[in-house]
Amino acid sequence: SSEYFQTKPELLVHGENDSDALNTLATVFGVTPENPIVTLKIFQLEITININLLSHIVEKRTNGRERFALFAKQALMQPHEVWLVKYDDGSYRYIYIALFSDSKYHIAVIINIMADGNILWNYMNSELRSLDRLRVGELLYCSSQK
């Protein structure tokens, strides 16, 4: 149903290189070389964002994933769905999914919480049908079931 689709945020500029891309992403999440770690209270969770752990998100330059940083932030704040996936090694992930109207791309943000408490995360933009493979584990929240 279309009521679960949010207004899409601005698509940001495709960085010319890794450094540009990382800067775009870091700016959205409020981290800088001077202030490299911030704690962000998001929907149902508090996560740590470390500028030194972001570069893998933007390293595939053809993807231009930094363009979707505002989509990712919005998914964390106002998800349509939140999934919890547990792994055999004791770690688990939260997957935050948001859907956007008038957009070819939707977003899934992955928060990887390791047994030792380190938080690594990633996000991917994809077409709607590709999101289904990320809908695994336990559905903790769905905005259509309020």
C-alpha positions as CSV (number, residue, x, y, z in Angstrom):
1,S,0.0,0.0,0.0
2,S,1.3,3.4,-0.9
3,E,0.7,5.0,2.5
4,Y,3.9,3.3,3.7
5,F,5.9,5.3,1.2
6,Q,7.6,8.4,2.5
7,T,8.5,11.6,0.7
8,K,11.9,11.0,-0.7
9,P,14.7,13.2,0.5
10,E,17.2,15.0,-1.6
11,L,19.6,12.9,-3.7
12,L,23.1,14.3,-2.9
13,V,26.0,14.9,-5.3
14,H,28.0,11.9,-6.6
15,G,31.5,12.4,-5.1
16,E,34.3,12.7,-7.6
17,N,36.6,10.5,-5.4
18,D,36.6,8.5,-2.2
19,S,37.4,11.5,-0.1
20,D,34.5,13.6,-1.5
21,A,32.1,10.7,-1.1
22,L,33.2,10.0,2.5
23,N,32.8,13.7,3.3
24,T,29.2,13.8,1.9
25,L,28.3,10.8,4.0
26,A,30.0,12.0,7.2
27,T,28.4,15.4,7.0
28,V,24.9,13.9,6.9
29,F,25.7,11.9,10.0
30,G,27.5,14.7,11.8
31,V,31.0,13.2,12.1
32,T,34.2,15.0,11.2
33,P,37.9,14.3,11.5
34,E,37.8,16.6,14.6
35,N,34.7,14.9,16.0
36,P,35.1,11.3,14.6
37,I,32.6,9.5,16.7
38,V,29.0,10.4,17.5
39,T,26.1,8.6,19.1
40,L,22.9,8.8,17.3
41,K,19.5,8.0,18.9
42,I,17.5,6.4,16.2
43,F,14.2,4.5,16.2
44,Q,14.4,1.8,19.0
45,L,18.1,1.9,19.2
46,E,21.2,4.1,19.9
47,I,24.1,3.6,17.4
48,T,27.7,4.8,17.3
49,I,28.8,6.3,14.0
50,N,32.6,6.4,13.6
51,I,34.0,8.3,10.7
52,N,36.8,5.7,10.5
53,L,34.3,2.9,9.8
54,L,32.4,4.6,7.0
55,S,34.7,4.4,4.0
56,H,33.6,0.9,3.0
57,I,30.1,2.2,2.3
58,V,31.3,4.5,-0.4
59,E,34.3,2.6,-1.8
60,K,32.5,1.3,-4.9
61,R,32.6,4.6,-6.7
62,T,30.3,3.5,-9.5
63,N,27.5,3.0,-6.9
64,G,27.7,6.5,-5.6
65,R,26.1,5.3,-2.4
66,E,26.8,8.6,-0.7
67,R,24.1,10.2,-2.8
68,F,21.6,8.2,-0.7
69,A,22.9,9.3,2.7
70,L,19.7,11.3,3.5
71,F,17.6,8.3,2.5
72,A,19.6,6.2,5.0
73,K,19.3,8.7,7.8
74,Q,15.5,8.9,7.2
75,A,15.3,5.1,7.3
76,L,16.9,5.0,10.7
77,M,14.7,7.7,12.1
78,Q,11.4,6.7,10.5
79,P,11.6,3.1,9.2
80,H,8.8,1.3,7.5
81,E,10.2,-2.0,8.9
82,V,12.8,-3.1,11.4
83,W,14.2,-6.6,11.2
84,L,16.4,-8.5,13.7
85,V,18.7,-11.2,12.3
86,K,20.7,-13.4,14.7
87,Y,23.9,-15.2,13.6
88,D,25.6,-18.3,14.9
89,D,28.6,-16.4,16.2
90,G,26.4,-14.5,18.7
91,S,26.4,-11.3,16.6
92,Y,23.2,-9.8,15.3
93,R,22.0,-7.2,12.9
94,Y,19.2,-4.8,12.7
95,I,17.9,-4.0,9.2
96,Y,16.0,-0.7,8.8
97,I,13.9,-0.5,5.6
98,A,12.3,2.7,4.3
99,L,10.2,3.0,1.1
100,F,10.0,6.3,-0.8
101,S,7.3,7.6,-3.2
102,D,8.2,8.6,-6.7
103,S,11.6,6.9,-6.3
104,K,13.1,4.1,-8.3
105,Y,15.3,3.4,-5.2
106,H,14.4,2.5,-1.7
107,I,16.8,1.9,1.2
108,A,17.9,-0.7,3.7
109,V,20.3,0.3,6.5
110,I,22.2,-2.5,8.2
111,I,23.4,-2.1,11.7
112,N,25.8,-4.8,12.6
113,I,26.1,-5.3,16.4
114,M,29.0,-7.5,17.3
115,A,29.2,-9.7,20.4
116,D,31.9,-7.3,21.7
117,G,29.6,-4.3,21.2
118,N,31.3,-2.7,18.2
119,I,28.8,-1.3,15.8
120,L,29.5,-1.5,12.1
121,W,26.9,-0.6,9.6
122,N,26.2,-0.2,5.9
123,Y,23.3,0.6,3.7
124,M,22.2,-0.1,0.2
125,N,19.8,1.4,-2.2
126,S,17.8,-1.0,-4.3
127,E,14.7,-1.4,-6.3
128,L,11.7,-2.6,-4.4
129,R,11.8,-6.3,-5.5
130,S,15.5,-6.6,-4.4
131,L,14.6,-5.5,-0.9
132,D,12.7,-8.7,-0.2
133,R,15.9,-10.7,0.2
134,L,16.8,-8.4,3.2
135,R,13.5,-9.1,4.9
136,V,14.8,-12.0,7.0
137,G,14.8,-12.8,10.7
138,E,12.3,-11.4,13.1
139,L,10.1,-8.5,12.2
140,L,10.4,-6.2,15.2
141,Y,8.4,-3.3,13.8
142,C,6.2,-2.5,10.8
143,S,4.6,1.0,10.4
144,S,1.5,-0.7,8.8
145,Q,0.9,-2.6,12.0
146,K,0.6,0.2,14.5
